[in-house]
Amino acid sequence: MREFLLIGIGAGDPDYLTLQAIKAINRVDVFFVLDKRAETAELTRFRRQVCEQFATDRPWRFVTLQDPVRDQGQERYTSVVEDWHDARARLLEQAIRTELEEGQCGALLLWGDPALYDSAMRLMEIIQARGNLALDYRVIPGITSVQALAAGHRIPLNRIGEPVHVTTGRQLAKGFPEDLDAVLVMLDGDLSYRKVMEEDMEIFWGAYLGTEDEILISGPAKDVTPRIEQARLTGRAAKGWIMDTYLLRRTRRSD
Ligand SMILES: C[S@@+](CC[C@H](N)C(=O)[O-])C[C@H]1O[C@@H](n2cnc3c(N)ncnc32)[C@H](O)[C@@H]1O
């Protein structure tokens, strides 16, 4: 049996690592990295730094895998993503078989928390279901970008009794959810708030949260979104990629 750990490392600041994550990192023989784009080169460097700083108890090594490219077809989104997960699971299974010996411990260092818009648990389930490799896995939680956003702006994610709704830009573009006054939005490369913004909405936006490049902008959405859009352009031009998250809500609740 090989052991595998999915370790949440927080969404940007090495200080987000929990004591549990540091203990887990020190049990790992092989760290696997699925590297896909220019942006992940910097994230891969971050992971290596985390290991160099915190994995001090035993020898370890990095195995970098070239992530399969995802078909960008928009129409069959769910099945495209499922196919991509399947391809990634096969790649990871093969790498675990060849790079990790029986009795050793492997890991993926996952940005933020493994439970929030991350496919690693799904990959583990696919590998287990295929039944070719005896693998036991555990999940170590991490600080999400959503928590980093709330801390950066010093706001609770919900007002009194209000639900917390986390969604994607892709979903928001279909319309602001009925019966909600606030949404947290991730994975929004298309500025989907433009499609749903109302006169009285406010926005709490953050990019590169937790890192030395962190940018925070908040205020009435109609006033501050031009600044957000400028900051996105400047950030993307300087670094080649951007990761941003925001809370968009009606200033006055409807209930
Ligand atoms: C694939 S999801 C992974 C989320 C991650 N598991 C988490 O717990 O935050 C990637 C999205 O998370 C958000 N994100 C992750 N890290 C971020 C950061 N440091 N600053 C702002 N947004 C971030 C962005 O919306 C990005 O498009």
The ligand as an SDF file (V2000), in Angstrom:
LIG
                    3D

 27 29  0  0  0  0  0  0  0  0999 V2000
   -8.8720   26.4210   -9.0350 C   0  0  0  0  0  0  0  0  0  0  0  0
   -9.4090   27.5860   -7.8380 S   0  0  0  0  0  0  0  0  0  0  0  0
   -8.5610   27.0110   -6.4240 C   0  0  0  0  0  0  0  0  0  0  0  0
   -9.0550   27.6110   -5.1430 C   0  0  0  0  0  0  0  0  0  0  0  0
   -8.2560   27.1440   -3.9390 C   0  0  0  0  0  0  0  0  0  0  0  0
   -8.4120   25.7210   -3.7200 N   0  0  0  0  0  0  0  0  0  0  0  0
   -8.6340   27.8870   -2.6720 C   0  0  0  0  0  0  0  0  0  0  0  0
   -8.8530   27.2150   -1.6460 O   0  0  0  0  0  0  0  0  0  0  0  0
   -8.6560   29.1160   -2.6850 O   0  0  0  0  0  0  0  0  0  0  0  0
   -8.5120   28.9940   -8.3440 C   0  0  0  0  0  0  0  0  0  0  0  0
   -9.2520   30.2840   -8.0410 C   0  0  0  0  0  0  0  0  0  0  0  0
   -9.1080   30.5730   -6.6650 O   0  0  0  0  0  0  0  0  0  0  0  0
   -9.0000   31.9590   -6.4720 C   0  0  0  0  0  0  0  0  0  0  0  0
   -7.6980   32.2330   -5.8420 N   0  0  0  0  0  0  0  0  0  0  0  0
   -6.7980   31.3030   -5.4400 C   0  0  0  0  0  0  0  0  0  0  0  0
   -5.7530   31.8750   -4.8430 N   0  0  0  0  0  0  0  0  0  0  0  0
   -5.9790   33.2010   -4.8570 C   0  0  0  0  0  0  0  0  0  0  0  0
   -5.2650   34.3220   -4.3630 C   0  0  0  0  0  0  0  0  0  0  0  0
   -4.0810   34.1830   -3.7310 N   0  0  0  0  0  0  0  0  0  0  0  0
   -5.8020   35.5460   -4.5330 N   0  0  0  0  0  0  0  0  0  0  0  0
   -6.9970   35.6920   -5.1440 C   0  0  0  0  0  0  0  0  0  0  0  0
   -7.7210   34.6760   -5.6250 N   0  0  0  0  0  0  0  0  0  0  0  0
   -7.2220   33.4420   -5.4870 C   0  0  0  0  0  0  0  0  0  0  0  0
   -9.1410   32.6180   -7.8390 C   0  0  0  0  0  0  0  0  0  0  0  0
  -10.4910   32.9420   -8.0320 O   0  0  0  0  0  0  0  0  0  0  0  0
   -8.7130   31.5070   -8.7500 C   0  0  0  0  0  0  0  0  0  0  0  0
   -9.2820   31.6650  -10.0300 O   0  0  0  0  0  0  0  0  0  0  0  0
  1  2  1  0
  2  3  1  0
  2 10  1  0
  3  4  1  0
  4  5  1  0
  5  6  1  0
  5  7  1  0
  7  8  2  0
  7  9  1  0
 10 11  1  0
 11 12  1  0
 11 26  1  0
 12 13  1  0
 13 14  1  0
 13 24  1  0
 14 15  1  0
 14 23  1  0
 15 16  2  0
 16 17  1  0
 17 18  1  0
 17 23  2  0
 18 19  1  0
 18 20  2  0
 20 21  1  0
 21 22  2  0
 22 23  1  0
 24 25  1  0
 24 26  1  0
 26 27  1  0
M  CHG  2   2   1   9  -1
M  END
$$$$
